[in-house]
Amino acid sequence: MGHIHLIAIGGSVMHNLALALHQAGHTVSGSDDQIFEPARTRLEAAGLLPKAEGWDPERIHSGIDFVILGMHAKAGNAELARTMECRIPVYSFPEFISKAYAGKQQVVVAGSHGKTTTTSMIMHILRVANKSFDYLVGAQLEGFSTMVRLSDAPIAVIEGDEYLSSCLDPRPKFVHYLPDILIITGIAWDHFNVFPTQESYESAFADLIRGCKPGTSLIYACDDPVLTRLVRENGSELECIGYGPAEHGDVGGVPQLVYQGTITPLKVFGRHNLENAQAAILACEQLGVCRGDACRSLGSFHGAAKRLECLYSSEAQTVYRDFAHAPSKLKASLEALRARHVDKKMLAVVELHSYSSLNEQFIPNYAKTSDAADRLIVYYDSKALDIKGMKAPDPEFTKAAFDHPNSMVCRDSVELRSLLKIEFGRYGVVVFAGSGNFGGLHLNEFQPVSLE
């Protein structure tokens, strides 16, 4: 077993990778300039928490076998510079995962939305079927202790992100993987800071399709016109399987999978989740799980963390946390909630946190995405803007861009808290959507009557 050092160990996936490497018997060290919960507690429990935050080139020495570089680490990082001076091999985390999973039957889930949920559904089905598999997924999932597993299992299930691999490798993460089964859930322009045009974003997916070996199974959302065109233009040597929502019914607002007369009520909801379910079922069929068993197992799937996650529910009010931050994700989540809670007024609190969502050139893509909500509060955090080195979007411009008839823009966490004290109890459904933390508000403590 070797000594592996992780630069940017505090990241969501990176700290899970550190835990997996530690569990596999490697000596693991790491560094980061900031480490938040739950990474801090989990790393500390494993004895992997750096003694001090920050980058220290003295951590790099000849006893390290190789370094795994997280995307958070920037060019010019002191530890990275020392690593290069010492000629220690450096891998981005997707590059390392590709090497670790070489020789396995790989399922890669890509797309602008639904990646985490679809990956999680596949993992859940395989676990219920007692299949042995490794995995890389972008959220914590019930029944799995980490988001990464490294073993001698014959199958690997990988969430394939289109964002860049590292400061040394400006290619999408998913280009490193070698899928036997590739799922693409849909394409909607995102990551404006690295894909400045829709064409450049689509080109990344075209490259992914073209890079697959002949005969790869490509399972794709065939009602997406952009994706369908890319498959037609680039996937002639692949086994292409289009899909829509899984066959289903609905009883009392509860979606139910239907297969050969067997009805399975689901705990997740929304058209997008029925599409995710169909993609997962099709992939698992190719992994040796029959469709009926796959459908039945999804009846016990609770969803991934922060994906329409119910924080609180009573007869009067239900509160959700959702990771939706891109326009297509936000629209799908709010429409799913509207269909689920037809007769209740809905408040959507949307945080603009990603580079794309905070850019005034990109914000108009949010037009009409929140129409399913009765009231919209758009929030952005000045501290997040400072960290990113970005100028705050103009509030009036942002409000006009969202084009919602009952909306306001909030730029301060204290102001947001005061506003929610007034607004919160007026709505039967409240959803907090975005990839940030809403200025540190404790969402799971919210109650209909009081936020204290």
DRENDO-1510 file (C-alpha; in Angstrom, 1 decimal, always signed):
<recs>
REC; n; res; u; v; w
REC; 1; MET; +0.0; +0.0; +0.0 .
REC; 2; GLY; +1.3; +3.5; -0.8 .
REC; 3; HIS; +1.2; +7.0; +0.5 .
REC; 4; ILE; -1.4; +9.2; -1.3 .
REC; 5; HIS; -1.7; +12.9; -0.7 .
REC; 6; LEU; -4.9; +14.8; -1.7 .
REC; 7; ILE; -4.7; +18.5; -2.4 .
REC; 8; ALA; -8.1; +19.9; -1.7 .
REC; 9; ILE; -9.1; +17.0; +0.6 .
REC; 10; GLY; -12.1; +18.9; +2.0 .
REC; 11; GLY; -14.3; +18.7; -1.1 .
REC; 12; SER; -17.5; +16.7; -1.2 .
REC; 13; VAL; -16.1; +13.9; -3.3 .
REC; 14; MET; -12.5; +14.4; -2.4 .
REC; 15; HIS; -13.0; +13.7; +1.3 .
REC; 16; ASN; -15.0; +10.7; +0.5 .
REC; 17; LEU; -12.2; +9.5; -1.8 .
REC; 18; ALA; -9.8; +10.0; +1.1 .
REC; 19; LEU; -11.9; +7.9; +3.4 .
REC; 20; ALA; -12.2; +5.1; +0.7 .
REC; 21; LEU; -8.4; +5.1; +0.2 .
REC; 22; HIS; -7.9; +5.0; +4.0 .
REC; 23; GLN; -10.3; +2.1; +4.3 .
REC; 24; ALA; -8.4; +0.3; +1.5 .
REC; 25; GLY; -5.3; +0.4; +3.6 .
REC; 26; HIS; -3.4; +3.3; +2.0 .
REC; 27; THR; -1.5; +6.0; +4.0 .
REC; 28; VAL; -3.5; +9.1; +3.3 .
REC; 29; SER; -2.7; +12.8; +3.9 .
REC; 30; GLY; -4.2; +15.9; +2.6 .
REC; 31; SER; -4.7; +19.7; +2.7 .
REC; 32; ASP; -7.2; +22.4; +2.0 .
REC; 33; ASP; -7.7; +26.1; +2.7 .
REC; 34; GLN; -11.2; +25.5; +4.1 .
REC; 35; ILE; -12.8; +22.4; +5.4 .
REC; 36; PHE; -16.5; +22.5; +6.2 .
REC; 37; GLU; -19.0; +20.0; +7.7 .
REC; 38; PRO; -19.6; +17.2; +7.2 .
REC; 39; ALA; -16.1; +16.7; +5.7 .
REC; 40; ARG; -14.4; +18.1; +8.9 .
REC; 41; THR; -16.0; +15.6; +11.3 .
REC; 42; ARG; -15.7; +12.6; +9.0 .
REC; 43; LEU; -12.0; +13.3; +8.3 .
REC; 44; GLU; -11.3; +13.9; +11.9 .
REC; 45; ALA; -13.0; +10.6; +12.9 .
REC; 46; ALA; -10.7; +8.8; +10.5 .
REC; 47; GLY; -7.6; +10.6; +11.7 .
REC; 48; LEU; -7.2; +12.3; +8.3 .
REC; 49; LEU; -8.0; +15.9; +9.2 .
REC; 50; PRO; -5.0; +18.2; +8.4 .
REC; 51; LYS; -3.5; +19.7; +11.5 .
REC; 52; ALA; -3.9; +23.2; +10.0 .
REC; 53; GLU; -5.9; +24.6; +7.1 .
REC; 54; GLY; -3.9; +26.1; +4.2 .
REC; 55; TRP; -1.4; +25.0; +1.7 .
REC; 56; ASP; +2.1; +24.0; +3.0 .
REC; 57; PRO; +4.8; +22.8; +0.6 .
REC; 58; GLU; +6.5; +21.1; +3.5 .
REC; 59; ARG; +3.8; +18.4; +3.4 .
REC; 60; ILE; +5.1; +17.2; +0.1 .
REC; 61; HIS; +8.1; +14.8; +0.3 .
REC; 62; SER; +9.7; +11.9; -1.5 .
REC; 63; GLY; +7.8; +9.4; +0.5 .
REC; 64; ILE; +4.6; +10.3; -1.3 .
REC; 65; ASP; +3.8; +7.9; -4.1 .
REC; 66; PHE; +1.4; +10.2; -5.9 .
REC; 67; VAL; -0.9; +13.2; -5.4 .
REC; 68; ILE; -4.6; +13.5; -6.3 .
REC; 69; LEU; -5.5; +17.0; -7.2 .
REC; 70; GLY; -9.0; +18.4; -6.6 .
REC; 71; MET; -10.6; +21.0; -8.8 .
REC; 72; HIS; -10.7; +23.5; -5.9 .
REC; 73; ALA; -6.9; +23.8; -6.0 .
REC; 74; LYS; -5.8; +26.6; -8.3 .
REC; 75; ALA; -2.8; +26.9; -10.6 .
REC; 76; GLY; +0.1; +28.2; -8.5 .
REC; 77; ASN; -0.8; +26.2; -5.5 .
REC; 78; ALA; +2.3; +25.9; -3.3 .
REC; 79; GLU; +1.9; +22.2; -2.7 .
REC; 80; LEU; +1.2; +21.5; -6.3 .
REC; 81; ALA; +4.4; +23.4; -7.3 .
REC; 82; ARG; +6.4; +21.4; -4.8 .
REC; 83; THR; +4.9; +18.2; -6.2 .
REC; 84; MET; +6.0; +19.1; -9.7 .
REC; 85; GLU; +9.5; +20.0; -8.5 .
REC; 86; CYS; +9.8; +16.6; -6.8 .
REC; 87; ARG; +8.5; +14.9; -9.9 .
REC; 88; ILE; +5.8; +13.1; -7.9 .
REC; 89; PRO; +3.0; +11.8; -10.2 .
REC; 90; VAL; -0.2; +14.0; -10.1 .
REC; 91; TYR; -3.7; +12.8; -11.0 .
REC; 92; SER; -6.9; +14.6; -11.1 .
REC; 93; PHE; -9.6; +12.7; -9.1 .
REC; 94; PRO; -11.4; +11.5; -12.3 .
REC; 95; GLU; -8.1; +10.4; -13.7 .
REC; 96; PHE; -7.4; +8.4; -10.6 .
REC; 97; ILE; -10.9; +6.9; -10.6 .
REC; 98; SER; -10.4; +5.8; -14.2 .
REC; 99; LYS; -7.2; +4.0; -13.2 .
REC; 100; ALA; -8.8; +2.5; -10.1 .
REC; 101; TYR; -11.8; +1.2; -12.1 .
REC; 102; ALA; -9.9; -0.1; -15.2 .
REC; 103; GLY; -11.1; -3.5; -16.3 .
REC; 104; LYS; -14.5; -3.2; -14.6 .
REC; 105; GLN; -17.8; -3.1; -16.4 .
REC; 106; GLN; -18.4; +0.7; -16.2 .
REC; 107; VAL; -21.7; +2.5; -16.1 .
REC; 108; VAL; -21.3; +6.2; -16.5 .
REC; 109; VAL; -24.2; +8.6; -15.9 .
REC; 110; ALA; -23.8; +12.0; -17.5 .
REC; 111; GLY; -26.1; +14.9; -18.4 .
REC; 112; SER; -27.0; +18.4; -17.2 .
REC; 113; HIS; -29.6; +17.2; -14.6 .
REC; 114; GLY; -30.5; +14.0; -12.8 .
REC; 115; LYS; -27.0; +12.5; -12.7 .
REC; 116; THR; -26.9; +12.0; -9.0 .
REC; 117; THR; -30.4; +10.6; -8.7 .
REC; 118; THR; -30.0; +8.2; -11.6 .
REC; 119; THR; -26.7; +7.0; -10.3 .
REC; 120; SER; -28.2; +6.6; -6.9 .
REC; 121; MET; -31.1; +4.6; -8.3 .
REC; 122; ILE; -28.7; +2.2; -10.1 .
REC; 123; MET; -26.7; +1.8; -6.9 .
REC; 124; HIS; -29.9; +1.0; -4.9 .
REC; 125; ILE; -31.2; -1.5; -7.5 .
REC; 126; LEU; -27.8; -3.3; -7.6 .
REC; 127; ARG; -27.6; -3.4; -3.8 .
REC; 128; VAL; -31.1; -4.9; -3.5 .
REC; 129; ALA; -30.1; -7.4; -6.1 .
REC; 130; ASN; -26.9; -8.4; -4.1 .
REC; 131; LYS; -24.6; -7.3; -6.9 .
REC; 132; SER; -21.1; -6.4; -6.0 .
REC; 133; PHE; -20.0; -3.0; -7.4 .
REC; 134; ASP; -17.8; +0.1; -6.9 .
REC; 135; TYR; -19.2; +3.5; -7.2 .
REC; 136; LEU; -18.6; +7.3; -7.4 .
REC; 137; VAL; -21.7; +9.4; -6.7 .
REC; 138; GLY; -22.1; +13.1; -6.0 .
REC; 139; ALA; -24.3; +12.9; -2.9 .
REC; 140; GLN; -24.7; +10.9; +0.3 .
REC; 141; LEU; -27.1; +8.0; -0.2 .
REC; 142; GLU; -29.0; +6.1; +2.5 .
REC; 143; GLY; -27.3; +2.7; +3.1 .
REC; 144; PHE; -23.9; +3.7; +1.7 .
REC; 145; SER; -21.3; +5.0; +4.2 .
REC; 146; THR; -19.3; +6.9; +1.6 .
REC; 147; MET; -19.8; +8.4; -1.9 .
REC; 148; VAL; -16.8; +6.4; -3.3 .
REC; 149; ARG; -16.0; +2.7; -3.1 .
REC; 150; LEU; -12.8; +1.1; -4.1 .
REC; 151; SER; -12.7; -2.7; -4.2 .
REC; 152; ASP; -12.2; -5.7; -6.5 .
REC; 153; ALA; -15.9; -5.7; -7.5 .
REC; 154; PRO; -16.5; -6.4; -11.2 .
REC; 155; ILE; -18.9; -3.4; -11.8 .
REC; 156; ALA; -18.3; +0.4; -11.4 .
REC; 157; VAL; -21.2; +2.9; -11.3 .
REC; 158; ILE; -19.8; +6.4; -12.0 .
REC; 159; GLU; -21.5; +9.8; -11.9 .
REC; 160; GLY; -19.8; +11.6; -14.9 .
REC; 161; ASP; -19.6; +15.3; -14.3 .
REC; 162; GLU; -19.0; +17.6; -17.3 .
REC; 163; TYR; -17.1; +20.2; -15.1 .
REC; 164; LEU; -13.3; +20.5; -15.5 .
REC; 165; SER; -11.0; +17.8; -14.1 .
REC; 166; SER; -8.4; +20.1; -12.4 .
REC; 167; CYS; -6.3; +23.2; -12.9 .
REC; 168; LEU; -3.8; +21.1; -14.9 .
REC; 169; ASP; -6.5; +19.3; -17.0 .
REC; 170; PRO; -9.2; +21.6; -18.4 .
REC; 171; ARG; -11.2; +18.7; -19.8 .
REC; 172; PRO; -14.6; +17.5; -18.5 .
REC; 173; LYS; -14.3; +14.8; -15.8 .
REC; 174; PHE; -16.3; +12.4; -17.8 .
REC; 175; VAL; -13.8; +12.1; -20.7 .
REC; 176; HIS; -11.5; +10.0; -18.4 .
REC; 177; TYR; -14.0; +7.2; -18.0 .
REC; 178; LEU; -14.5; +4.2; -20.4 .
REC; 179; PRO; -18.2; +3.3; -20.2 .
REC; 180; ASP; -19.6; +0.0; -21.3 .
REC; 181; ILE; -23.0; +1.6; -20.6 .
REC; 182; LEU; -23.4; +5.4; -20.9 .
REC; 183; ILE; -26.5; +7.2; -19.8 .
REC; 184; ILE; -27.1; +10.8; -20.8 .
REC; 185; THR; -30.1; +12.3; -19.0 .
REC; 186; GLY; -30.4; +15.5; -21.0 .
REC; 187; ILE; -28.5; +18.6; -22.0 .
REC; 188; ALA; -29.2; +22.2; -20.9 .
REC; 189; TRP; -26.4; +24.8; -20.9 .
REC; 190; ASP; -24.6; +25.1; -17.6 .
REC; 191; HIS; -21.2; +26.1; -16.1 .
REC; 192; PHE; -21.1; +29.4; -18.0 .
REC; 193; ASN; -17.6; +30.2; -16.5 .
REC; 194; VAL; -16.0; +27.3; -18.4 .
REC; 195; PHE; -18.5; +26.8; -21.3 .
REC; 196; PRO; -19.1; +30.4; -22.4 .
REC; 197; THR; -21.4; +29.4; -25.2 .
REC; 198; GLN; -24.1; +26.8; -25.6 .
REC; 199; GLU; -22.2; +25.4; -28.5 .
REC; 200; SER; -19.1; +24.8; -26.4 .
REC; 201; TYR; -21.2; +23.1; -23.7 .
REC; 202; GLU; -22.8; +20.8; -26.3 .
REC; 203; SER; -19.4; +20.1; -27.8 .
REC; 204; ALA; -18.3; +18.5; -24.6 .
REC; 205; PHE; -21.1; +15.9; -24.8 .
REC; 206; ALA; -20.4; +15.3; -28.5 .
REC; 207; ASP; -16.9; +14.5; -27.5 .
REC; 208; LEU; -18.1; +12.1; -24.8 .
REC; 209; ILE; -20.3; +10.2; -27.3 .
REC; 210; ARG; -17.6; +10.1; -30.0 .
REC; 211; GLY; -15.0; +8.9; -27.4 .
REC; 212; CYS; -17.0; +5.7; -26.6 .
REC; 213; LYS; -15.8; +2.4; -27.9 .
REC; 214; PRO; -17.9; +0.8; -30.7 .
REC; 215; GLY; -20.8; -1.2; -29.3 .
REC; 216; THR; -21.1; +0.8; -26.1 .
REC; 217; SER; -24.7; +1.0; -24.9 .
REC; 218; LEU; -25.9; +4.6; -25.0 .
REC; 219; ILE; -29.1; +5.2; -23.0 .
REC; 220; TYR; -30.4; +8.7; -23.6 .
REC; 221; ALA; -33.4; +10.9; -23.0 .
REC; 222; CYS; -35.0; +10.8; -26.5 .
REC; 223; ASP; -37.4; +13.7; -25.8 .
REC; 224; ASP; -34.4; +16.1; -25.6 .
REC; 225; PRO; -34.0; +17.6; -29.1 .
REC; 226; VAL; -30.4; +18.7; -28.5 .
REC; 227; LEU; -29.3; +15.4; -27.1 .
REC; 228; THR; -31.1; +13.5; -29.9 .
REC; 229; ARG; -29.3; +15.5; -32.5 .
REC; 230; LEU; -25.9; +14.9; -30.8 .
REC; 231; VAL; -26.6; +11.1; -30.6 .
REC; 232; ARG; -27.6; +11.1; -34.3 .
REC; 233; GLU; -24.5; +13.0; -35.4 .
REC; 234; ASN; -22.0; +11.2; -33.1 .
REC; 235; GLY; -23.3; +7.8; -32.0 .
REC; 236; SER; -23.5; +5.8; -35.2 .
REC; 237; GLU; -21.2; +3.0; -33.8 .
REC; 238; LEU; -23.0; +2.8; -30.5 .
REC; 239; GLU; -26.0; +0.7; -29.4 .
REC; 240; CYS; -28.4; +3.6; -28.8 .
REC; 241; ILE; -31.5; +3.2; -26.6 .
REC; 242; GLY; -33.9; +6.2; -26.2 .
REC; 243; TYR; -36.1; +6.5; -23.1 .
REC; 244; GLY; -38.9; +8.6; -21.6 .
REC; 245; PRO; -40.6; +8.3; -18.3 .
REC; 246; ALA; -41.1; +4.8; -16.9 .
REC; 247; GLU; -44.6; +3.3; -17.3 .
REC; 248; HIS; -46.5; +4.6; -14.3 .
REC; 249; GLY; -49.8; +5.5; -12.7 .
REC; 250; ASP; -50.7; +8.0; -9.9 .
REC; 251; VAL; -52.8; +7.4; -6.9 .
REC; 252; GLY; -53.4; +10.3; -4.5 .
REC; 253; GLY; -50.4; +12.2; -5.8 .
REC; 254; VAL; -48.1; +9.1; -5.3 .
REC; 255; PRO; -46.4; +7.9; -8.5 .
REC; 256; GLN; -46.5; +4.2; -9.1 .
REC; 257; LEU; -44.3; +2.1; -11.4 .
REC; 258; VAL; -46.3; -0.4; -13.4 .
REC; 259; TYR; -44.7; -3.5; -14.9 .
REC; 260; GLN; -46.6; -6.6; -16.1 .
REC; 261; GLY; -49.5; -6.0; -13.7 .
REC; 262; THR; -47.2; -5.3; -10.7 .
REC; 263; ILE; -47.6; -1.8; -9.1 .
REC; 264; THR; -44.8; -0.3; -7.1 .
REC; 265; PRO; -45.5; +3.0; -5.2 .
REC; 266; LEU; -42.5; +5.3; -5.3 .
REC; 267; LYS; -41.2; +7.6; -2.5 .
REC; 268; VAL; -39.7; +10.0; -5.1 .
REC; 269; PHE; -42.0; +12.0; -7.4 .
REC; 270; GLY; -42.0; +14.2; -10.5 .
REC; 271; ARG; -41.8; +13.5; -14.2 .
REC; 272; HIS; -38.0; +13.9; -14.0 .
REC; 273; ASN; -37.7; +11.2; -11.5 .
REC; 274; LEU; -39.8; +8.8; -13.6 .
REC; 275; GLU; -37.3; +9.5; -16.4 .
REC; 276; ASN; -34.4; +8.9; -14.0 .
REC; 277; ALA; -36.1; +5.6; -13.0 .
REC; 278; GLN; -36.4; +4.4; -16.6 .
REC; 279; ALA; -32.8; +5.1; -17.3 .
REC; 280; ALA; -31.7; +3.3; -14.2 .
REC; 281; ILE; -33.9; +0.3; -15.0 .
REC; 282; LEU; -32.6; +0.0; -18.5 .
REC; 283; ALA; -29.0; +0.1; -17.3 .
REC; 284; CYS; -29.6; -2.5; -14.6 .
REC; 285; GLU; -31.2; -4.8; -17.1 .
REC; 286; GLN; -27.9; -4.9; -18.9 .
REC; 287; LEU; -26.2; -5.6; -15.6 .
REC; 288; GLY; -28.3; -8.7; -15.1 .
REC; 289; VAL; -31.2; -7.4; -13.0 .
REC; 290; CYS; -34.6; -8.2; -14.6 .
REC; 291; ARG; -37.0; -5.3; -15.1 .
REC; 292; GLY; -39.6; -6.5; -12.6 .
REC; 293; ASP; -37.0; -6.8; -9.8 .
REC; 294; ALA; -35.6; -3.3; -10.7 .
REC; 295; CYS; -39.0; -1.8; -10.5 .
REC; 296; ARG; -39.8; -3.4; -7.2 .
REC; 297; SER; -36.5; -2.3; -5.6 .
REC; 298; LEU; -37.2; +1.3; -6.5 .
REC; 299; GLY; -40.2; +1.2; -4.2 .
REC; 300; SER; -37.7; +1.5; -1.3 .
REC; 301; PHE; -35.6; +4.2; -2.8 .
REC; 302; HIS; -35.8; +7.4; -0.7 .
REC; 303; GLY; -33.7; +9.6; -2.9 .
REC; 304; ALA; -30.3; +11.2; -2.6 .
REC; 305; ALA; -29.4; +13.9; -0.1 .
REC; 306; LYS; -30.7; +17.4; -1.1 .
REC; 307; ARG; -32.7; +16.1; -4.0 .
REC; 308; LEU; -36.2; +17.2; -3.1 .
REC; 309; GLU; -35.3; +16.1; +0.4 .
REC; 310; CYS; -38.2; +16.5; +2.9 .
REC; 311; LEU; -36.9; +18.4; +5.9 .
REC; 312; TYR; -40.2; +18.8; +7.7 .
REC; 313; SER; -43.8; +17.7; +7.1 .
REC; 314; SER; -47.1; +18.3; +8.9 .
REC; 315; GLU; -50.6; +18.5; +7.8 .
REC; 316; ALA; -50.2; +22.3; +7.5 .
REC; 317; GLN; -46.8; +22.6; +5.8 .
REC; 318; THR; -44.0; +20.6; +4.1 .
REC; 319; VAL; -40.5; +22.0; +3.8 .
REC; 320; TYR; -38.0; +20.7; +1.2 .
REC; 321; ARG; -34.3; +21.1; +0.4 .
REC; 322; ASP; -33.2; +20.7; -3.2 .
REC; 323; PHE; -29.9; +21.0; -4.9 .
REC; 324; ALA; -31.4; +22.5; -8.1 .
REC; 325; HIS; -29.3; +25.4; -9.2 .
REC; 326; ALA; -29.3; +25.3; -13.0 .
REC; 327; PRO; -32.4; +26.6; -14.8 .
REC; 328; SER; -33.5; +23.2; -16.1 .
REC; 329; LYS; -33.1; +21.6; -12.7 .
REC; 330; LEU; -35.0; +24.4; -10.9 .
REC; 331; LYS; -37.9; +24.2; -13.3 .
REC; 332; ALA; -38.2; +20.4; -13.1 .
REC; 333; SER; -38.1; +20.4; -9.2 .
REC; 334; LEU; -40.7; +23.2; -8.8 .
REC; 335; GLU; -43.0; +21.6; -11.4 .
REC; 336; ALA; -42.7; +18.3; -9.5 .
REC; 337; LEU; -43.6; +20.0; -6.2 .
REC; 338; ARG; -46.6; +21.7; -7.8 .
REC; 339; ALA; -47.9; +18.4; -9.2 .
REC; 340; ARG; -47.3; +16.8; -5.8 .
REC; 341; HIS; -49.0; +19.6; -3.8 .
REC; 342; VAL; -51.7; +20.8; -6.2 .
REC; 343; ASP; -53.8; +22.7; -3.6 .
REC; 344; LYS; -51.1; +24.3; -1.5 .
REC; 345; LYS; -49.4; +27.7; -1.9 .
REC; 346; MET; -45.7; +27.3; -2.6 .
REC; 347; LEU; -42.7; +29.5; -1.5 .
REC; 348; ALA; -39.5; +29.0; -3.4 .
REC; 349; VAL; -36.3; +30.4; -1.9 .
REC; 350; VAL; -33.6; +30.1; -4.6 .
REC; 351; GLU; -30.0; +30.8; -3.9 .
REC; 352; LEU; -27.7; +31.9; -6.8 .
REC; 353; HIS; -24.4; +30.4; -5.8 .
REC; 354; SER; -22.6; +28.8; -8.8 .
REC; 355; TYR; -20.4; +30.9; -11.1 .
REC; 356; SER; -23.0; +30.5; -13.9 .
REC; 357; SER; -26.0; +31.5; -11.8 .
REC; 358; LEU; -24.3; +34.7; -10.5 .
REC; 359; ASN; -23.3; +35.9; -13.9 .
REC; 360; GLU; -25.6; +38.5; -15.4 .
REC; 361; GLN; -25.0; +37.1; -18.9 .
REC; 362; PHE; -26.4; +33.7; -17.8 .
REC; 363; ILE; -29.2; +34.8; -15.4 .
REC; 364; PRO; -31.7; +35.4; -18.2 .
REC; 365; ASN; -31.8; +31.6; -18.6 .
REC; 366; TYR; -33.8; +31.5; -15.4 .
REC; 367; ALA; -36.8; +33.3; -17.1 .
REC; 368; LYS; -40.1; +31.6; -16.2 .
REC; 369; THR; -38.3; +28.6; -14.5 .
REC; 370; SER; -40.1; +29.4; -11.2 .
REC; 371; ASP; -43.6; +29.9; -12.4 .
REC; 372; ALA; -44.8; +26.8; -10.5 .
REC; 373; ALA; -44.2; +28.7; -7.2 .
REC; 374; ASP; -46.7; +31.3; -5.9 .
REC; 375; ARG; -43.9; +33.3; -4.3 .
REC; 376; LEU; -40.2; +33.5; -5.2 .
REC; 377; ILE; -37.3; +34.8; -3.1 .
REC; 378; VAL; -34.0; +35.0; -5.0 .
REC; 379; TYR; -31.0; +35.1; -2.7 .
REC; 380; TYR; -27.3; +35.5; -3.1 .
REC; 381; ASP; -24.6; +35.7; -0.5 .
REC; 382; SER; -22.1; +38.5; -0.5 .
REC; 383; LYS; -19.4; +36.3; +1.1 .
REC; 384; ALA; -19.8; +33.7; -1.7 .
REC; 385; LEU; -19.3; +36.5; -4.3 .
REC; 386; ASP; -16.2; +37.7; -2.5 .
REC; 387; ILE; -14.7; +34.2; -2.5 .
REC; 388; LYS; -15.4; +33.8; -6.2 .
REC; 389; GLY; -14.1; +37.4; -6.9 .
REC; 390; MET; -17.4; +38.2; -8.6 .
REC; 391; LYS; -19.5; +41.4; -8.7 .
REC; 392; ALA; -23.0; +41.1; -7.3 .
REC; 393; PRO; -25.7; +40.9; -9.9 .
REC; 394; ASP; -28.0; +43.9; -10.0 .
REC; 395; PRO; -31.2; +43.1; -8.0 .
REC; 396; GLU; -33.6; +44.8; -10.4 .
REC; 397; PHE; -32.0; +43.1; -13.3 .
REC; 398; THR; -32.1; +39.7; -11.5 .
REC; 399; LYS; -35.8; +40.2; -10.6 .
REC; 400; ALA; -36.7; +41.1; -14.2 .
REC; 401; ALA; -34.7; +38.2; -15.6 .
REC; 402; PHE; -36.5; +35.6; -13.5 .
REC; 403; ASP; -39.8; +37.1; -14.8 .
REC; 404; HIS; -41.9; +35.9; -11.9 .
REC; 405; PRO; -45.0; +38.0; -10.9 .
REC; 406; ASN; -44.5; +37.7; -7.2 .
REC; 407; SER; -40.8; +37.8; -6.5 .
REC; 408; MET; -38.1; +39.7; -4.7 .
REC; 409; VAL; -34.3; +39.6; -4.5 .
REC; 410; CYS; -32.5; +39.3; -1.1 .
REC; 411; ARG; -28.7; +40.0; -0.8 .
REC; 412; ASP; -28.0; +39.4; +2.9 .
REC; 413; SER; -28.5; +36.4; +5.2 .
REC; 414; VAL; -29.8; +38.6; +8.0 .
REC; 415; GLU; -32.3; +40.2; +5.7 .
REC; 416; LEU; -33.3; +36.7; +4.4 .
REC; 417; ARG; -33.9; +35.4; +7.9 .
REC; 418; SER; -36.0; +38.4; +8.8 .
REC; 419; LEU; -38.0; +38.0; +5.6 .
REC; 420; LEU; -38.6; +34.3; +6.2 .
REC; 421; LYS; -39.9; +35.1; +9.7 .
REC; 422; ILE; -42.7; +37.0; +8.0 .
REC; 423; GLU; -43.2; +34.8; +4.9 .
REC; 424; PHE; -42.5; +31.3; +6.0 .
REC; 425; GLY; -45.8; +30.4; +7.8 .
REC; 426; ARG; -47.9; +31.7; +4.9 .
REC; 427; TYR; -47.2; +28.8; +2.6 .
REC; 428; GLY; -48.1; +25.1; +2.7 .
REC; 429; VAL; -45.0; +24.2; +0.7 .
REC; 430; VAL; -41.6; +25.8; +1.1 .
REC; 431; VAL; -38.5; +24.7; -0.9 .
REC; 432; PHE; -34.9; +25.9; -0.5 .
REC; 433; ALA; -33.2; +25.4; -3.8 .
REC; 434; GLY; -29.6; +25.9; -4.7 .
REC; 435; SER; -26.1; +24.6; -4.2 .
REC; 436; GLY; -25.1; +27.0; -1.4 .
REC; 437; ASN; -26.0; +27.1; +2.3 .
REC; 438; PHE; -28.2; +30.2; +2.4 .
REC; 439; GLY; -25.8; +32.2; +4.5 .
REC; 440; GLY; -25.5; +29.5; +7.1 .
REC; 441; LEU; -29.3; +29.3; +7.9 .
REC; 442; HIS; -30.2; +26.0; +9.7 .
REC; 443; LEU; -33.0; +24.9; +7.3 .
REC; 444; ASN; -33.8; +21.7; +9.2 .
REC; 445; GLU; -34.8; +23.8; +12.3 .
REC; 446; PHE; -37.5; +25.7; +10.4 .
REC; 447; GLN; -41.0; +25.4; +11.7 .
REC; 448; PRO; -44.2; +26.8; +10.3 .
REC; 449; VAL; -44.8; +29.3; +13.2 .
REC; 450; SER; -41.3; +30.3; +14.2 .
REC; 451; LEU; -37.8; +30.3; +12.7 .
REC; 452; GLU; -36.1; +30.7; +16.1 .
</recs>
